[in-house]
Structures are given as structure tokens and as C-alpha cells.
Amino acid sequence: MLDLYSRSSSTGVFFNPAAEHRAAFQSCCGEMFSQLTLCEHLDATVTALAKQDASLLILDLSGFEKMSELAGIGALIRGRAGGRVLVLCDYKHSAWLPELMAYGSIDYHLCPVPDTDMQQAVRQALAVPADSAAAMQQQILDKEKELRALLGVQRSMQRALGGIESVSLTASQVCLALCNFPGVRHTAVLHMKPRGDLQLVAQEARNHLDLGRLLQRRDHLLQSPLRDVFPPLMAVARGEMVLLDAPEKAGDPELAMALHDRNVRMVLALPLRAEAGGPEIGAICLMFDRHISFSREQFACFASLAQFVSFALGMSELKHQNDALSGQLSQLNTTDAVTGAANRRVGEDKLESEILRARRYGLPLAVLSFDVGSFRSANDLYSSAVGEDALRKIAETVSGRLRNSDTLARMRGAEFLIVATHTTSADAIRLAEKLRGAVSEADLPGAGFGATLSISLSVAEVGAEEAAPAVLDRLDTALHRAKRSGRNCIELAA
């Protein structure tokens, strides 16, 4: 059923403080009204609406810069009580639209609006349905379809965010879920890393668009020359939603051409925050292949989805930090702070487990112990800092000559343990000789002051039924013999 438009019965009230805007609208659309009142002030607009039952109220917000300046705009919309209202708003301030929709029903267009589009918008706003009952029924059906689509996207998002994953995986799942919204051809998640580094962490393209290539970078995105014109970058920089309903309105011809080439007709971006009022942690971006006039419910749905995504990314980041802290704590619990070798508890546990494994599979297992000679004297003469540096260097020298399967542990003071898997006593003796020579040739801290350090070693092959304490006792006895023999020597444990 066709809608009917009649100039003879159409009256309008247009508001904008700037004379040039009022004159431009009069020139473009004045002939479409039987009576058109142009208002410079809000008070004059209220008076004009009181004098006549206007068919259409046009609120041109071009030139407004702050939402606080719009305090009276909402009252005008509420006062219409369902009467037709057309809001003209710059796309950089598109975040105002959901706020204004809270006052009542509005149609909107984002500026700049070409004359032909403006005339079409006014004509549609003034049109009266030929069959009002059928029109009402169609509106109900359209609203049901819209709500079903929103519910589907919300369910997809809930499934996507069902578990806590890494930031990149969470972002990828978000992009996939957002692609379920009708008309969406590309989605992206931007995430703020330390020191203000905004990065592209995930995208999903149904139109072969690579956002990283479009922006010519994937990190430090706020340094992009498109920061002030591309919606997701604007959303992070400004901290508010940005809706661009035509790529050419951004004012960058190359950007508009690149988007049109990928069948992008509209871009919506929303900032992400870990908490309400908190700093921006990123943005989500949706690109559409068609123009959609969003309803209040759709804007509310997108805002809710942005909150879900913010929470999910925040939890993912927190999990990453917790995992990192757990790793550090685990390292502190298993690693000697001075030398970087395993600590005594880990060394004893490793010996126990390797004895069981060697016994189960019939494999040889050797254990070595060494002590750094004159370490206490070097500490006293050249300070504990020099002594610890020397001890650290010795541990590094020994570790560099062990296999990945071997374990070096600091047992006490300057005494260390080596668990050498798949090793016989003869092989262990050869390893001990290699280690003794490597340490004696190492450039140890304190050498310039005359400090001399060497190691004495003891070697034992674990018996078939021998337990760890017995092995350690044998090693300790042999190590004492090595030290009494003049140090820098090797003893095989009996």
C-alpha cells in the first residue's frame, strides 16, 4: 500500500541557531510545506509548536558540540507525544541519537545530507499511510523481525563468550558472533595494550576486507592519519559510539573508495570499557553492506554487546595476568634466586622421580655433586655481590654443558647436585672432568682482584634398589674426600 504525501496539508517547524542552516533548509525543502516556520532559539520553537499542530519537527543539530547544549532538545521531542520528528546530526556526534531516542520516537539522518536525500527524508517523514491499519500491522511485523535478529545476535555472543580464553581467541569469537547481524560484512575488535598501543587483535571478513591493510598498520592505530575520520579509531579517541552511514561523509576520498570497493555502505563502532566511566580498552567495529536506520532497541543491543565484550576482554586480560603471575610464583618456588638453578626441593624430587623411572625401565642413572672451593673466603674478601656473581657464572657454565634431560639444583651454600639421566658411572666421570675443566677456564667475576675458585666433584651411579637418601649420603661422603684431597678433583662414590 502506497504512502500519500500532500504539500497542501503539510506544516513544519525547523530549528537551528545558524542563519545559513535555516536558509539552506528553506531553499532545499521549503516548497514541500504549505507552511514552514524557521526558528533560531528553542523558546521560539516551543512557541511555534504551540501555535500550530506541525506535521513535522526538524531539529538540525549541526554546529552543536556538546551534549549539554542539547538539554532542551529532549523536551521538544517529548512534547511531540509521538508526532513526527526528524533529527539531523553530524556523524561525529552520532552518539547523541540513542540519548535523544530515550525522549521519544525520532527519524534521523547524519550530516552532511545531499539535497536530494534531504528532500526524500522529508517526503517520507510527511507521508501518511493510505491504509493506517495495514501500516501498523507491518510495523509490528518489522519490529518482531528486528527483535528476533537482536535475540539471535545476543545468543551467538553468549555462546562465544561462554569460557575465558586468551584475548585474541575471545576477540575472534566476538567477531564471528557479530557477523550474524543482518547486513554485517566485516567485524573487528581493537584492543588497547600497554602504553596506549591500540592494536587490531581480530577481524572477520565476508567481503575480503583486511582492516590492517586498510589502515596500513595493525598496532599503534591511534597514530594512524585516519584517527579523526575512521569510526573505530574515533570511538576509542572520543570514548563514544560513532555511526558513519555513508563512507564519503568521513571526508577522506581514499578511505571512502576503499570501503565502497569492499561493498561497505555503513560503519558502526563502539568503545569498550572495563568498567562504566573507566578508560577505553578498545573498540568493536561493524561494517554493513546496506544502510540501516537503527531503532532505540538496536542501539541499546549494541551498547549491551559492547559491555559483554568489554567484560570478556577484561576477564581474558586478567586470566593472562594471573597465568603470568602463577608462572612467576611457580618459578620462585622452584628456582634458586641467586643462580637460576633448581632449588633443593626440586632437586630432591627430581632425583626421586628419576630413580623410579630408571628402575621401571632398567636404565642407568648417575648423580653428581660439586662444591665451589674457597667460596666463603671469596665472599669475605671481595663482598657477597662478587661471590654471588661468581656462583651464578659457575651455575651458568655447568648448565651450558648439560643435556636438556639433566637437572642442576643448588642444595646448600656453594654445593650443587646434578641428576644425569641415561648415564653410567664411567660417563658421569667424563662429564665431571668436562665440568671441572670448564669452570677452571671460565672468566669468573672477581678474577681481576685475584679471586680463584674451583669445584670438587663426587660421582655415583644409582644402584638397582637404592633409594635417594642413600645415594645422597654416598655422594656427600665422596665429596668430603674430594675436598680433603686438595679440592679441584673428582671422587667416585663407593
KEGUFI-620633 format. One record per residue (C-alpha): residue number from 0; residue in one letter; x, y, z negated. Coordinates in Angstrom, 2 decimals. Layout:
<rs>
<NUM; a; <X; Y; Z>>,
...
</rs>
This chain:
<rs>
<0; m; <0.00; 0.00; 0.00>>,
<1; l; <1.47; 3.34; 1.09>>,
<2; d; <2.00; 6.17; -1.38>>,
<3; l; <0.42; 9.51; -0.47>>,
<4; y; <2.14; 12.87; -0.61>>,
<5; s; <0.32; 16.22; -0.25>>,
<6; r; <2.09; 19.59; -0.26>>,
<7; s; <-1.18; 21.45; -0.83>>,
<8; s; <-1.68; 19.96; -4.29>>,
<9; s; <1.98; 19.72; -5.41>>,
<10; t; <3.30; 22.15; -8.02>>,
<11; g; <6.74; 22.14; -9.52>>,
<12; v; <8.96; 23.73; -12.17>>,
<13; f; <12.71; 23.83; -11.60>>,
<14; f; <15.24; 24.63; -14.34>>,
<15; n; <18.91; 25.58; -14.05>>,
<16; p; <20.68; 28.60; -15.59>>,
<17; a; <22.72; 29.34; -12.44>>,
<18; a; <21.06; 31.54; -9.78>>,
<19; e; <22.88; 29.77; -6.94>>,
<20; h; <21.45; 26.39; -8.00>>,
<21; r; <17.93; 27.78; -8.18>>,
<22; a; <18.33; 29.40; -4.75>>,
<23; a; <19.75; 26.17; -3.27>>,
<24; f; <16.77; 24.13; -4.50>>,
<25; q; <14.31; 26.75; -3.25>>,
<26; s; <15.93; 26.63; 0.19>>,
<27; c; <16.03; 22.82; 0.27>>,
<28; c; <12.68; 21.84; -1.25>>,
<29; g; <10.62; 24.99; -1.75>>,
<30; e; <8.30; 24.25; 1.18>>,
<31; m; <7.39; 20.87; -0.32>>,
<32; f; <5.37; 22.58; -3.09>>,
<33; s; <2.26; 24.69; -2.97>>,
<34; q; <3.76; 26.48; -5.97>>,
<35; l; <7.32; 26.28; -7.30>>,
<36; t; <8.49; 28.11; -10.42>>,
<37; l; <12.23; 28.64; -10.84>>,
<38; c; <13.39; 29.03; -14.45>>,
<39; e; <16.68; 30.35; -15.80>>,
<40; h; <16.05; 29.65; -19.51>>,
<41; l; <14.50; 26.78; -21.45>>,
<42; d; <11.94; 29.13; -23.04>>,
<43; a; <10.80; 30.22; -19.59>>,
<44; t; <10.50; 26.57; -18.57>>,
<45; v; <8.31; 25.81; -21.59>>,
<46; t; <6.10; 28.81; -20.75>>,
<47; a; <5.80; 27.79; -17.09>>,
<48; l; <4.76; 24.25; -18.05>>,
<49; a; <2.20; 25.63; -20.49>>,
<50; k; <0.61; 27.80; -17.77>>,
<51; q; <0.22; 25.06; -15.19>>,
<52; d; <-0.10; 21.31; -15.05>>,
<53; a; <3.01; 20.86; -12.92>>,
<54; s; <3.18; 17.81; -10.67>>,
<55; l; <6.95; 17.59; -11.15>>,
<56; l; <9.55; 18.99; -13.55>>,
<57; i; <13.05; 19.16; -12.08>>,
<58; l; <15.86; 19.51; -14.63>>,
<59; d; <19.13; 20.35; -12.93>>,
<60; l; <21.96; 19.77; -15.42>>,
<61; s; <24.71; 20.86; -13.04>>,
<62; g; <27.03; 23.19; -14.89>>,
<63; f; <26.29; 21.73; -18.31>>,
<64; e; <29.43; 20.43; -20.01>>,
<65; k; <28.39; 19.30; -23.48>>,
<66; m; <25.56; 17.12; -24.69>>,
<67; s; <24.96; 19.63; -27.49>>,
<68; e; <23.83; 22.10; -24.81>>,
<69; l; <21.02; 19.69; -23.94>>,
<70; a; <19.22; 19.96; -27.29>>,
<71; g; <16.13; 21.48; -25.67>>,
<72; i; <16.13; 19.22; -22.61>>,
<73; g; <14.87; 16.23; -24.56>>,
<74; a; <11.98; 18.28; -25.95>>,
<75; l; <10.94; 19.21; -22.40>>,
<76; i; <10.92; 15.54; -21.37>>,
<77; r; <8.95; 14.52; -24.45>>,
<78; g; <6.48; 17.31; -23.80>>,
<79; r; <5.69; 15.94; -20.37>>,
<80; a; <3.96; 12.96; -22.07>>,
<81; g; <4.51; 10.67; -19.11>>,
<82; g; <4.38; 13.38; -16.44>>,
<83; r; <6.96; 13.08; -13.66>>,
<84; v; <10.46; 14.37; -14.48>>,
<85; l; <13.40; 14.39; -12.07>>,
<86; v; <16.84; 14.87; -13.66>>,
<87; l; <19.81; 15.97; -11.56>>,
<88; c; <23.09; 15.16; -13.30>>,
<89; d; <26.75; 15.20; -12.33>>,
<90; y; <28.14; 11.65; -12.21>>,
<91; k; <30.89; 12.65; -14.67>>,
<92; h; <28.12; 13.20; -17.23>>,
<93; s; <26.02; 10.17; -16.33>>,
<94; a; <26.31; 9.05; -19.98>>,
<95; w; <23.62; 11.65; -20.72>>,
<96; l; <21.00; 9.69; -18.78>>,
<97; p; <20.38; 6.92; -21.36>>,
<98; e; <20.21; 9.60; -24.05>>,
<99; l; <17.57; 11.53; -22.13>>,
<100; m; <15.60; 8.36; -21.36>>,
<101; a; <15.02; 7.98; -25.09>>,
<102; y; <12.71; 11.04; -24.91>>,
<103; g; <10.52; 9.70; -22.14>>,
<104; s; <10.32; 8.38; -18.60>>,
<105; i; <12.54; 10.11; -16.03>>,
<106; d; <13.77; 9.66; -12.48>>,
<107; y; <17.36; 10.70; -11.88>>,
<108; h; <19.84; 11.46; -9.14>>,
<109; l; <23.56; 12.00; -9.51>>,
<110; c; <25.06; 15.15; -8.07>>,
<111; p; <26.08; 16.21; -5.57>>,
<112; v; <22.89; 15.26; -3.71>>,
<113; p; <22.68; 15.94; 0.07>>,
<114; d; <19.63; 17.97; 1.16>>,
<115; t; <18.01; 15.02; 2.94>>,
<116; d; <18.40; 12.81; -0.15>>,
<117; m; <17.07; 15.60; -2.37>>,
<118; q; <14.00; 16.02; -0.21>>,
<119; q; <13.40; 12.29; -0.20>>,
<120; a; <13.77; 12.16; -4.01>>,
<121; v; <11.25; 14.99; -4.47>>,
<122; r; <8.86; 13.42; -1.97>>,
<123; q; <8.97; 10.09; -3.83>>,
<124; a; <8.50; 11.80; -7.20>>,
<125; l; <5.43; 13.70; -5.91>>,
<126; a; <3.85; 10.75; -4.11>>,
<127; v; <0.62; 9.39; -5.53>>,
<128; p; <-0.17; 5.66; -5.04>>,
<129; a; <-3.09; 5.02; -2.71>>,
<130; d; <-4.11; 2.15; -5.00>>,
<131; s; <-3.15; 3.02; -8.57>>,
<132; a; <-4.21; -0.38; -9.95>>,
<133; a; <-2.08; -2.24; -7.42>>,
<134; a; <0.84; 0.12; -8.11>>,
<135; m; <0.53; -0.52; -11.84>>,
<136; q; <0.46; -4.27; -11.25>>,
<137; q; <3.58; -4.03; -9.08>>,
<138; q; <5.37; -2.02; -11.78>>,
<139; i; <4.57; -4.75; -14.31>>,
<140; l; <5.90; -7.44; -11.96>>,
<141; d; <9.05; -5.42; -11.26>>,
<142; k; <9.61; -4.91; -14.99>>,
<143; e; <9.20; -8.64; -15.67>>,
<144; k; <11.72; -9.44; -12.95>>,
<145; e; <14.13; -6.87; -14.37>>,
<146; l; <13.84; -8.26; -17.89>>,
<147; r; <14.36; -11.83; -16.66>>,
<148; a; <17.55; -10.72; -14.91>>,
<149; l; <18.77; -8.97; -18.06>>,
<150; l; <17.99; -12.03; -20.17>>,
<151; g; <19.92; -14.22; -17.72>>,
<152; v; <22.99; -12.00; -17.95>>,
<153; q; <22.82; -11.95; -21.74>>,
<154; r; <22.62; -15.74; -21.85>>,
<155; s; <25.59; -16.03; -19.48>>,
<156; m; <27.55; -13.66; -21.68>>,
<157; q; <26.69; -15.61; -24.83>>,
<158; r; <27.91; -18.82; -23.20>>,
<159; a; <31.07; -17.09; -22.02>>,
<160; l; <31.84; -15.78; -25.49>>,
<161; g; <30.95; -18.99; -27.29>>,
<162; g; <34.52; -19.54; -28.52>>,
<163; i; <37.51; -17.43; -29.42>>,
<164; e; <40.10; -17.66; -26.67>>,
<165; s; <43.05; -15.58; -25.55>>,
<166; v; <42.34; -12.04; -24.36>>,
<167; s; <42.98; -12.92; -20.72>>,
<168; l; <40.75; -16.03; -20.79>>,
<169; t; <37.99; -14.18; -22.66>>,
<170; a; <38.15; -11.35; -20.12>>,
<171; s; <37.95; -13.82; -17.22>>,
<172; q; <34.85; -15.43; -18.72>>,
<173; v; <33.29; -12.00; -19.18>>,
<174; c; <33.89; -11.13; -15.53>>,
<175; l; <32.26; -14.36; -14.38>>,
<176; a; <29.22; -13.76; -16.59>>,
<177; l; <28.73; -10.17; -15.40>>,
<178; c; <28.69; -11.33; -11.78>>,
<179; n; <25.28; -12.89; -12.50>>,
<180; f; <23.67; -9.46; -12.49>>,
<181; p; <21.82; -8.80; -9.21>>,
<182; g; <23.87; -6.87; -6.70>>,
<183; v; <27.20; -7.17; -8.53>>,
<184; r; <30.06; -7.93; -6.16>>,
<185; h; <33.06; -7.22; -8.37>>,
<186; t; <33.71; -7.11; -12.10>>,
<187; a; <36.81; -6.20; -14.06>>,
<188; v; <37.99; -5.91; -17.65>>,
<189; l; <40.62; -3.35; -18.60>>,
<190; h; <42.31; -3.71; -21.97>>,
<191; m; <44.41; -1.26; -23.96>>,
<192; k; <47.76; -2.70; -25.01>>,
<193; p; <50.21; -1.11; -27.50>>,
<194; r; <51.41; 2.45; -26.85>>,
<195; g; <48.44; 3.37; -24.71>>,
<196; d; <49.19; 0.93; -21.91>>,
<197; l; <45.85; 0.26; -20.19>>,
<198; q; <46.08; -3.00; -18.23>>,
<199; l; <43.90; -4.88; -15.77>>,
<200; v; <43.58; -8.22; -17.58>>,
<201; a; <40.88; -9.92; -15.48>>,
<202; q; <38.67; -9.44; -12.43>>,
<203; e; <36.16; -11.47; -10.45>>,
<204; a; <35.60; -10.54; -6.79>>,
<205; r; <32.80; -11.63; -4.49>>,
<206; n; <33.93; -9.13; -1.85>>,
<207; h; <37.71; -9.81; -1.71>>,
<208; l; <38.46; -6.56; -3.55>>,
<209; d; <41.71; -6.55; -5.56>>,
<210; l; <41.47; -3.77; -8.11>>,
<211; g; <45.20; -3.92; -8.82>>,
<212; r; <45.95; -3.26; -5.17>>,
<213; l; <43.34; -0.50; -5.02>>,
<214; l; <44.93; 1.28; -8.00>>,
<215; q; <48.44; 0.31; -6.85>>,
<216; r; <49.22; -0.97; -10.35>>,
<217; r; <47.97; -3.39; -12.99>>,
<218; d; <49.32; -1.71; -16.08>>,
<219; h; <49.76; 1.88; -17.29>>,
<220; l; <46.49; 2.53; -15.47>>,
<221; l; <45.87; 5.83; -17.24>>,
<222; q; <48.88; 7.17; -15.36>>,
<223; s; <47.11; 6.47; -12.07>>,
<224; p; <46.30; 9.51; -9.90>>,
<225; l; <42.71; 8.17; -9.85>>,
<226; r; <42.35; 8.64; -13.60>>,
<227; d; <39.89; 11.55; -13.23>>,
<228; v; <37.77; 10.09; -10.42>>,
<229; f; <37.58; 6.30; -10.79>>,
<230; p; <34.81; 5.28; -13.25>>,
<231; p; <36.60; 2.65; -15.42>>,
<232; l; <39.59; 4.93; -15.95>>,
<233; m; <37.26; 7.82; -16.70>>,
<234; a; <35.29; 5.66; -19.14>>,
<235; v; <38.44; 4.98; -21.18>>,
<236; a; <39.77; 8.54; -20.95>>,
<237; r; <36.41; 10.15; -21.78>>,
<238; g; <35.08; 7.47; -24.11>>,
<239; e; <31.67; 7.27; -22.44>>,
<240; m; <29.73; 5.47; -19.73>>,
<241; v; <30.33; 6.58; -16.14>>,
<242; l; <27.96; 5.79; -13.26>>,
<243; l; <29.01; 6.57; -9.70>>,
<244; d; <26.07; 5.95; -7.35>>,
<245; a; <27.98; 6.70; -4.14>>,
<246; p; <31.78; 6.32; -3.73>>,
<247; e; <32.08; 9.59; -1.77>>,
<248; k; <30.83; 11.57; -4.78>>,
<249; a; <34.12; 10.85; -6.57>>,
<250; g; <35.77; 13.41; -4.31>>,
<251; d; <38.60; 11.13; -3.16>>,
<252; p; <38.15; 10.16; 0.53>>,
<253; e; <40.70; 7.31; 0.42>>,
<254; l; <39.04; 5.76; -2.63>>,
<255; a; <35.59; 6.12; -1.07>>,
<256; m; <36.75; 4.49; 2.17>>,
<257; a; <38.41; 1.60; 0.33>>,
<258; l; <35.25; 0.91; -1.67>>,
<259; h; <32.95; 1.18; 1.35>>,
<260; d; <35.21; -1.23; 3.24>>,
<261; r; <34.50; -3.80; 0.50>>,
<262; n; <30.76; -3.12; 0.57>>,
<263; v; <30.78; -1.24; -2.74>>,
<264; r; <27.91; 1.24; -2.97>>,
<265; m; <27.82; 1.91; -6.70>>,
<266; v; <30.19; 1.61; -9.69>>,
<267; l; <29.28; 1.40; -13.37>>,
<268; a; <31.90; 1.50; -16.13>>,
<269; l; <31.50; 1.33; -19.90>>,
<270; p; <34.16; 1.90; -22.56>>,
<271; l; <34.98; -0.81; -25.07>>,
<272; r; <35.49; -0.10; -28.77>>,
<273; a; <36.41; -2.47; -31.57>>,
<274; e; <34.04; -0.55; -33.85>>,
<275; a; <31.47; 2.20; -33.46>>,
<276; g; <33.19; 5.56; -33.25>>,
<277; g; <36.59; 3.90; -33.03>>,
<278; p; <39.22; 4.38; -30.33>>,
<279; e; <38.71; 2.91; -26.87>>,
<280; i; <40.28; -0.52; -26.42>>,
<281; g; <39.43; -0.80; -22.72>>,
<282; a; <36.52; -0.82; -20.29>>,
<283; i; <34.32; -3.11; -18.25>>,
<284; c; <33.59; -2.23; -14.64>>,
<285; l; <30.81; -3.48; -12.36>>,
<286; m; <30.67; -2.74; -8.63>>,
<287; f; <27.39; -3.15; -6.75>>,
<288; d; <26.60; -3.70; -3.09>>,
<289; r; <23.42; -1.60; -3.35>>,
<290; h; <22.04; 1.46; -5.06>>,
<291; i; <20.05; 0.71; -8.21>>,
<292; s; <18.14; 3.22; -10.30>>,
<293; f; <18.71; 1.84; -13.76>>,
<294; s; <15.96; 1.85; -16.36>>,
<295; r; <16.36; 2.60; -20.02>>,
<296; e; <16.30; -1.16; -20.76>>,
<297; q; <19.07; -1.83; -18.26>>,
<298; f; <21.28; 0.90; -19.69>>,
<299; a; <20.63; -0.50; -23.18>>,
<300; c; <21.51; -4.01; -21.99>>,
<301; f; <24.82; -2.84; -20.52>>,
<302; a; <25.65; -0.98; -23.74>>,
<303; s; <24.88; -4.14; -25.72>>,
<304; l; <27.04; -6.24; -23.41>>,
<305; a; <29.90; -3.77; -23.86>>,
<306; q; <29.59; -4.26; -27.63>>,
<307; f; <29.70; -8.04; -27.19>>,
<308; v; <32.79; -7.77; -25.01>>,
<309; s; <34.46; -5.36; -27.44>>,
<310; f; <33.83; -7.77; -30.30>>,
<311; a; <35.11; -10.76; -28.30>>,
<312; l; <38.29; -8.96; -27.22>>,
<313; g; <38.83; -7.75; -30.77>>,
<314; m; <38.48; -11.29; -32.11>>,
<315; s; <40.79; -12.62; -29.38>>,
<316; e; <43.39; -9.99; -30.24>>,
<317; l; <43.02; -10.78; -33.95>>,
<318; k; <43.45; -14.50; -33.24>>,
<319; h; <46.59; -13.73; -31.23>>,
<320; q; <47.99; -11.67; -34.10>>,
<321; n; <47.08; -14.37; -36.63>>,
<322; d; <48.75; -17.03; -34.48>>,
<323; a; <51.87; -14.87; -34.23>>,
<324; l; <51.89; -14.30; -38.00>>,
<325; s; <51.34; -18.00; -38.61>>,
<326; g; <54.28; -18.76; -36.34>>,
<327; q; <56.46; -16.29; -38.21>>,
<328; l; <55.33; -17.69; -41.56>>,
<329; s; <56.00; -21.23; -40.35>>,
<330; q; <59.45; -20.18; -39.23>>,
<331; l; <60.11; -18.55; -42.58>>,
<332; n; <59.01; -21.76; -44.32>>,
<333; t; <61.20; -23.98; -42.15>>,
<334; t; <64.21; -21.84; -41.24>>,
<335; d; <67.17; -20.66; -43.27>>,
<336; a; <67.06; -16.86; -43.21>>,
<337; v; <70.84; -16.37; -43.02>>,
<338; t; <71.98; -18.88; -40.43>>,
<339; g; <68.82; -19.65; -38.43>>,
<340; a; <69.32; -23.38; -39.05>>,
<341; a; <66.56; -25.51; -40.52>>,
<342; n; <66.26; -25.28; -44.30>>,
<343; r; <66.92; -28.11; -46.77>>,
<344; r; <63.31; -29.31; -46.93>>,
<345; v; <63.09; -29.63; -43.15>>,
<346; g; <66.47; -31.37; -43.03>>,
<347; e; <65.45; -33.97; -45.60>>,
<348; d; <62.05; -34.50; -43.92>>,
<349; k; <63.74; -34.90; -40.53>>,
<350; l; <66.15; -37.47; -41.96>>,
<351; e; <63.25; -39.46; -43.45>>,
<352; s; <61.27; -39.46; -40.20>>,
<353; e; <64.27; -40.36; -38.03>>,
<354; i; <65.20; -43.25; -40.34>>,
<355; l; <61.69; -44.67; -39.93>>,
<356; r; <61.81; -44.21; -36.14>>,
<357; a; <65.28; -45.78; -35.84>>,
<358; r; <64.15; -48.73; -37.98>>,
<359; r; <60.97; -49.21; -35.92>>,
<360; y; <62.74; -49.25; -32.53>>,
<361; g; <66.11; -50.66; -33.59>>,
<362; l; <68.03; -47.51; -32.64>>,
<363; p; <71.32; -46.26; -34.10>>,
<364; l; <71.19; -43.14; -36.27>>,
<365; a; <74.09; -41.14; -37.63>>,
<366; v; <74.19; -38.37; -40.20>>,
<367; l; <76.96; -35.81; -40.62>>,
<368; s; <77.60; -33.37; -43.42>>,
<369; f; <80.05; -30.48; -43.40>>,
<370; d; <81.17; -27.81; -45.80>>,
<371; v; <82.74; -24.45; -44.93>>,
<372; g; <86.05; -24.29; -46.74>>,
<373; s; <87.07; -21.16; -48.70>>,
<374; f; <83.64; -19.60; -48.06>>,
<375; r; <83.21; -18.40; -51.64>>,
<376; s; <86.68; -16.84; -51.62>>,
<377; a; <85.93; -15.08; -48.34>>,
<378; n; <82.72; -13.72; -49.85>>,
<379; d; <84.61; -12.35; -52.82>>,
<380; l; <87.42; -10.85; -50.75>>,
<381; y; <85.55; -9.43; -47.76>>,
<382; s; <81.97; -8.88; -49.09>>,
<383; s; <78.88; -11.06; -48.80>>,
<384; a; <77.93; -9.38; -45.49>>,
<385; v; <81.13; -10.58; -43.81>>,
<386; g; <80.73; -14.00; -45.38>>,
<387; e; <77.13; -14.37; -44.18>>,
<388; d; <78.11; -13.23; -40.67>>,
<389; a; <80.82; -15.89; -40.62>>,
<390; l; <78.40; -18.54; -41.86>>,
<391; r; <75.90; -17.53; -39.19>>,
<392; k; <78.59; -17.74; -36.50>>,
<393; i; <79.63; -21.22; -37.64>>,
<394; a; <76.00; -22.39; -37.54>>,
<395; e; <75.61; -20.97; -34.02>>,
<396; t; <78.85; -22.64; -32.91>>,
<397; v; <77.76; -26.03; -34.24>>,
<398; s; <74.19; -25.72; -32.88>>,
<399; g; <75.55; -24.91; -29.43>>,
<400; r; <77.29; -28.30; -29.33>>,
<401; l; <74.35; -30.41; -30.49>>,
<402; r; <71.64; -32.00; -28.39>>,
<403; n; <68.02; -30.87; -28.47>>,
<404; s; <67.15; -34.05; -30.33>>,
<405; d; <69.70; -33.34; -33.09>>,
<406; t; <68.87; -31.27; -36.18>>,
<407; l; <71.12; -28.86; -38.08>>,
<408; a; <69.99; -27.93; -41.61>>,
<409; r; <71.56; -25.78; -44.31>>,
<410; m; <71.41; -27.81; -47.51>>,
<411; r; <73.03; -25.54; -50.10>>,
<412; g; <75.57; -22.69; -50.13>>,
<413; a; <78.04; -23.44; -47.36>>,
<414; e; <77.04; -27.09; -46.93>>,
<415; f; <75.12; -28.31; -43.85>>,
<416; l; <73.54; -31.55; -42.65>>,
<417; i; <73.33; -32.88; -39.07>>,
<418; v; <70.86; -35.63; -38.13>>,
<419; a; <72.13; -37.14; -34.86>>,
<420; t; <69.63; -39.44; -33.15>>,
<421; h; <70.68; -42.44; -30.97>>,
<422; t; <74.23; -42.09; -32.36>>,
<423; t; <76.63; -44.72; -33.74>>,
<424; s; <79.34; -44.04; -36.31>>,
<425; a; <82.01; -44.03; -33.56>>,
<426; d; <80.03; -41.45; -31.56>>,
<427; a; <79.49; -39.44; -34.73>>,
<428; i; <83.24; -39.36; -35.43>>,
<429; r; <83.85; -38.00; -31.93>>,
<430; l; <81.12; -35.39; -32.46>>,
<431; a; <82.68; -34.40; -35.80>>,
<432; e; <86.08; -33.91; -34.12>>,
<433; k; <84.48; -31.73; -31.46>>,
<434; l; <82.70; -29.62; -34.06>>,
<435; r; <85.78; -29.22; -36.25>>,
<436; g; <87.82; -28.05; -33.28>>,
<437; a; <85.12; -25.69; -32.06>>,
<438; v; <84.85; -23.99; -35.45>>,
<439; s; <88.62; -23.66; -35.85>>,
<440; e; <88.76; -21.94; -32.43>>,
<441; a; <85.74; -19.72; -33.00>>,
<442; d; <86.17; -15.97; -33.35>>,
<443; l; <84.69; -15.66; -36.82>>,
<444; p; <83.73; -12.35; -38.48>>,
<445; g; <86.41; -11.29; -40.95>>,
<446; a; <89.26; -12.77; -38.93>>,
<447; g; <90.62; -9.27; -38.43>>,
<448; f; <91.01; -8.97; -42.21>>,
<449; g; <92.94; -12.21; -42.50>>,
<450; a; <89.98; -14.42; -43.38>>,
<451; t; <90.38; -18.07; -42.41>>,
<452; l; <87.50; -20.53; -42.52>>,
<453; s; <87.34; -24.17; -41.51>>,
<454; i; <84.99; -27.08; -42.05>>,
<455; s; <85.40; -30.50; -43.62>>,
<456; l; <83.06; -33.22; -42.43>>,
<457; s; <81.72; -36.58; -43.54>>,
<458; v; <80.05; -39.11; -41.23>>,
<459; a; <77.71; -42.02; -41.92>>,
<460; e; <75.70; -44.42; -39.81>>,
<461; v; <72.38; -45.26; -41.43>>,
<462; g; <72.04; -48.90; -42.46>>,
<463; a; <69.17; -51.08; -41.27>>,
<464; e; <67.35; -50.99; -44.62>>,
<465; e; <68.96; -47.85; -46.09>>,
<466; a; <66.82; -45.03; -47.48>>,
<467; a; <67.55; -41.33; -47.12>>,
<468; p; <68.75; -40.72; -50.73>>,
<469; a; <71.33; -43.49; -50.40>>,
<470; v; <72.61; -42.06; -47.12>>,
<471; l; <72.92; -38.59; -48.63>>,
<472; d; <74.81; -39.98; -51.63>>,
<473; r; <77.30; -41.73; -49.34>>,
<474; l; <77.75; -38.56; -47.30>>,
<475; d; <78.27; -36.45; -50.40>>,
<476; t; <80.95; -38.79; -51.76>>,
<477; a; <82.77; -38.83; -48.42>>,
<478; l; <82.55; -35.05; -48.12>>,
<479; h; <84.21; -34.64; -51.52>>,
<480; r; <87.03; -36.92; -50.35>>,
<481; a; <87.43; -34.79; -47.20>>,
<482; k; <87.68; -31.60; -49.23>>,
<483; r; <90.21; -33.16; -51.65>>,
<484; s; <92.29; -34.26; -48.67>>,
<485; g; <93.13; -30.65; -47.86>>,
<486; r; <89.99; -29.57; -46.01>>,
<487; n; <89.57; -29.27; -42.22>>,
<488; c; <89.38; -33.04; -41.97>>,
<489; i; <86.84; -35.83; -41.44>>,
<490; e; <85.90; -38.77; -43.68>>,
<491; l; <83.77; -41.77; -42.70>>,
<492; a; <81.33; -42.70; -45.46>>,
<493; a; <81.83; -46.28; -46.70>>,
</rs>
